[in-house]
């Protein structure tokens, strides 16, 4: 249903997130190929198998300002797959990208909040 009975999982990180200048809404207004760090909750995980048989994933993460897609290529997926779980609060370091008119982030590192 998309409702949280005992509070939103990001509430315990709200103070830290609100101090950050880089929000998802701000990232969507930036040019492609810029280094960014964004934090939020994993809303969706869509694993994919590449033509070479490697696993990668597309995530949707959200903060208090919006939602953005994160592309996790196979090498990064293998290294951080235990953190790529729905409703986990994470920070992602990566580069902005634009595909089909939509902003996304190509992940380089993932850290649990």
Backbone torsions as a table, in degrees:
resi	resn	phi	psi	omega
1	UNK	NA	-19.0	179.8
2	UNK	83.5	14.7	179.7
3	UNK	-108.5	145.2	176.2
4	UNK	-113.7	118.4	-176.3
5	UNK	-74.0	-40.5	-174.9
6	UNK	-101.1	22.0	179.7
7	UNK	106.2	156.5	-179.1
8	UNK	-72.7	137.0	-179.9
9	UNK	-57.5	-25.7	178.7
10	UNK	-80.5	-10.2	-177.6
11	UNK	-56.5	-37.3	-179.1
12	UNK	-70.0	-15.6	178.5
13	UNK	-108.7	4.8	-173.9
14	UNK	-54.6	-46.4	-177.6
15	UNK	-60.2	-45.1	178.6
16	UNK	-64.5	-43.1	-177.4
17	UNK	-66.5	-38.4	-178.6
18	UNK	-72.1	-20.2	176.6
19	UNK	-80.1	-19.5	-177.8
20	UNK	-75.2	138.0	176.3
21	UNK	-76.5	-31.6	-174.0
22	UNK	-89.6	100.8	175.7
23	UNK	-106.9	167.2	178.1
24	UNK	-61.4	-41.0	179.1
25	UNK	-60.1	-40.1	179.8
26	UNK	-69.7	-40.2	179.9
27	UNK	-59.5	-37.2	-178.7
28	UNK	-64.8	-17.2	179.1
29	UNK	-97.9	-1.4	-178.1
30	UNK	-86.8	162.0	175.7
31	UNK	-73.4	164.0	177.4
32	UNK	-73.3	157.9	176.0
33	UNK	72.6	21.6	175.8
34	UNK	-97.7	141.7	176.9
35	UNK	-75.3	132.4	-179.7
36	UNK	-142.1	160.2	169.7
37	UNK	-129.2	127.3	-179.2
38	UNK	-131.8	147.7	179.9
39	UNK	-127.1	147.2	178.5
40	UNK	178.6	-168.5	179.6
41	UNK	-104.6	139.5	178.3
42	UNK	-74.1	116.4	179.8
43	UNK	-93.3	-30.2	-175.9
44	UNK	-153.1	141.1	175.3
45	UNK	-127.4	123.4	178.6
46	UNK	-123.0	95.6	178.3
47	UNK	-71.2	147.6	-178.6
48	UNK	-138.5	145.4	173.6
49	UNK	-103.9	126.5	-178.5
50	UNK	-75.0	171.1	177.2
51	UNK	-59.3	-29.2	179.2
52	UNK	-82.8	-2.6	179.0
53	UNK	89.6	6.9	178.3
54	UNK	-85.9	153.3	177.8
55	UNK	-95.4	138.8	173.3
56	UNK	-140.8	-179.8	-178.8
57	UNK	-153.0	157.0	170.1
58	UNK	-115.1	124.6	178.5
59	UNK	-111.9	155.3	166.5
60	UNK	-118.5	122.5	175.2
61	UNK	-118.3	152.2	-177.9
62	UNK	-131.3	144.7	168.3
63	UNK	-120.0	-162.5	-177.9
64	UNK	-76.6	-5.3	-177.8
65	UNK	-109.2	-13.8	-178.9
66	UNK	163.3	-165.0	-176.9
67	UNK	-133.7	148.3	178.9
68	UNK	-147.2	153.3	177.4
69	UNK	-86.4	139.2	175.8
70	UNK	-117.2	128.0	178.5
71	UNK	-98.7	123.3	-178.9
72	UNK	-113.3	102.2	179.8
73	UNK	-73.6	163.3	-170.5
74	UNK	-50.4	-45.8	-178.0
75	UNK	-61.1	-46.1	-180.0
76	UNK	-69.8	-38.0	178.4
77	UNK	-58.9	-46.8	-179.5
78	UNK	-61.0	-41.4	-177.4
79	UNK	-70.7	-35.6	-171.6
80	UNK	-119.8	15.1	-171.9
81	UNK	-59.8	-26.3	179.0
82	UNK	-69.2	-16.7	178.4
83	UNK	-96.7	-9.4	-175.2
84	UNK	-91.9	67.7	-173.8
85	UNK	-127.1	138.5	179.2
86	UNK	-55.1	137.5	178.3
87	UNK	72.9	11.7	174.2
88	UNK	-89.0	139.6	178.5
89	UNK	-90.8	120.2	-174.8
90	UNK	-134.7	162.9	169.4
91	UNK	-117.8	139.9	-177.9
92	UNK	-125.3	128.4	172.8
93	UNK	-103.0	133.0	-178.9
94	UNK	-172.5	-161.2	-179.3
95	UNK	-123.2	141.2	177.6
96	UNK	-69.9	150.4	179.8
97	UNK	-146.7	158.6	175.5
98	UNK	-131.0	128.0	-179.5
99	UNK	-138.6	126.9	-178.8
100	UNK	54.3	36.9	178.1
101	UNK	78.1	3.2	-179.4
102	UNK	-112.8	137.1	176.4
103	UNK	-76.7	144.2	173.3
104	UNK	-147.5	176.2	178.0
105	UNK	-125.6	131.1	174.4
106	UNK	-91.3	113.9	-173.8
107	UNK	-72.3	141.0	173.6
108	UNK	-116.4	-33.4	178.2
109	UNK	-148.3	152.6	177.4
110	UNK	-133.2	139.7	-179.6
111	UNK	-137.6	140.1	176.6
112	UNK	-78.7	138.5	178.3
113	UNK	-76.2	NA	NA
